[in-house]
Amino acid sequence: MLTELRWEKEQALMRGVFPDFQAFNRDSCFGFQGCLKGKKSGRVYQVVLEAEQATYPQYAPHVRMEPNLGHYWIGEGLARRLCVTRDWQPARSTFANTLLVAIKFLEELDGVAAFT
């Protein structure tokens, strides 16, 4: 379960490393949102990192990206999220780590994969 201290630390880390990503907290979900620009295509991607307060940090945040890139997505509609393998350690892993995974994904596929 998300604690106030953990949320404060997550926000401080994101402000320090990814200051263009803004924190949000609505209903039982919370996270960060912002934009990433593809280096090859120049396309702007809207990125949302979102987790459930009841299950974070036990489970990693979901990554949503518009437009979707490639065929690496699970779910439908608003529940559609990036399906990537990452080493998630609840005591050490953060939203910033998760955004790094999304950045790596974008760097590898931007300008190469078809949009879905």
C-alpha positions in Angstrom: 0.0 0.0 0.0 1.2 3.5 -0.9 2.5 5.5 2.1 2.7 9.3 2.3 6.5 9.1 2.7 6.8 6.9 -0.4 4.7 9.2 -2.5 6.7 12.2 -1.3 10.0 10.5 -2.2 8.6 9.4 -5.7 7.6 13.0 -6.4 11.0 14.4 -5.3 12.8 11.9 -7.5 10.7 12.6 -10.5 11.0 16.4 -10.0 14.8 16.0 -9.9 15.2 13.7 -12.8 12.1 14.2 -15.1 10.8 17.7 -14.1 8.5 17.9 -17.1 6.4 15.0 -15.8 3.6 16.2 -13.5 2.3 14.2 -10.6 -1.4 13.3 -10.4 -3.6 11.7 -7.8 -7.2 10.8 -8.6 -9.5 8.4 -7.0 -7.5 5.2 -6.2 -4.9 5.9 -8.9 -1.8 8.1 -8.9 1.3 8.6 -10.9 2.9 11.0 -13.4 2.2 12.2 -16.9 4.2 14.1 -19.5 5.5 13.9 -23.1 8.4 12.2 -24.7 9.7 13.1 -28.2 10.9 10.4 -30.5 14.5 11.2 -31.6 14.1 9.5 -35.0 10.5 10.5 -36.0 10.2 13.7 -34.0 6.7 12.5 -33.0 5.5 13.5 -29.5 4.1 10.8 -27.3 1.8 11.4 -24.4 3.0 9.1 -21.5 1.2 8.2 -18.4 2.7 6.2 -15.6 -0.1 5.0 -13.3 -0.4 2.7 -10.2 -3.1 1.8 -7.8 -2.7 3.1 -4.2 -3.8 -0.2 -2.7 -1.1 -2.3 -4.6 1.9 0.1 -5.0 4.8 -0.6 -4.6 4.1 -4.3 -4.6 3.2 -4.0 -8.3 4.9 -1.9 -10.9 3.1 1.1 -12.4 1.4 0.7 -15.8 2.8 2.6 -18.8 0.3 4.2 -21.2 1.5 5.9 -24.4 -0.3 7.7 -27.1 0.1 7.1 -29.9 0.8 3.4 -29.3 4.0 2.2 -30.9 4.5 -1.3 -32.2 2.6 -4.4 -31.0 3.7 -4.4 -27.4 0.4 -3.6 -25.7 -2.1 -5.4 -23.6 -5.6 -4.5 -22.6 -8.3 -2.5 -24.5 -9.4 1.1 -24.5 -8.3 3.2 -21.5 -6.9 0.1 -19.9 -4.4 -0.5 -22.7 -0.8 -0.5 -21.4 2.7 -1.2 -22.5 3.8 -4.8 -22.0 7.5 -4.9 -21.2 9.6 -7.1 -18.9 11.4 -5.3 -16.2 13.0 -6.2 -12.9 10.6 -4.7 -10.3 11.8 -4.6 -6.7 9.2 -3.0 -4.5 11.7 -1.6 -2.0 14.0 -0.1 -4.6 12.1 0.4 -7.9 10.4 3.7 -8.7 8.3 5.6 -11.2 11.6 7.0 -12.5 12.9 3.5 -13.2 9.6 2.8 -15.0 9.9 5.9 -17.2 13.5 4.8 -18.1 12.0 1.6 -19.4 9.5 3.5 -21.5 12.3 5.8 -22.8 14.4 2.8 -23.8 11.4 1.2 -25.6 10.7 4.5 -27.5 14.4 4.8 -28.5 14.4 1.3 -29.9 11.1 1.5 -31.8 10.5 5.1 -32.7 10.8 5.5 -36.5 11.0 1.7 -37.0 7.8 0.0 -35.9 4.3 0.5 -37.3 1.8 2.4 -35.2 -1.2 0.5 -33.9 
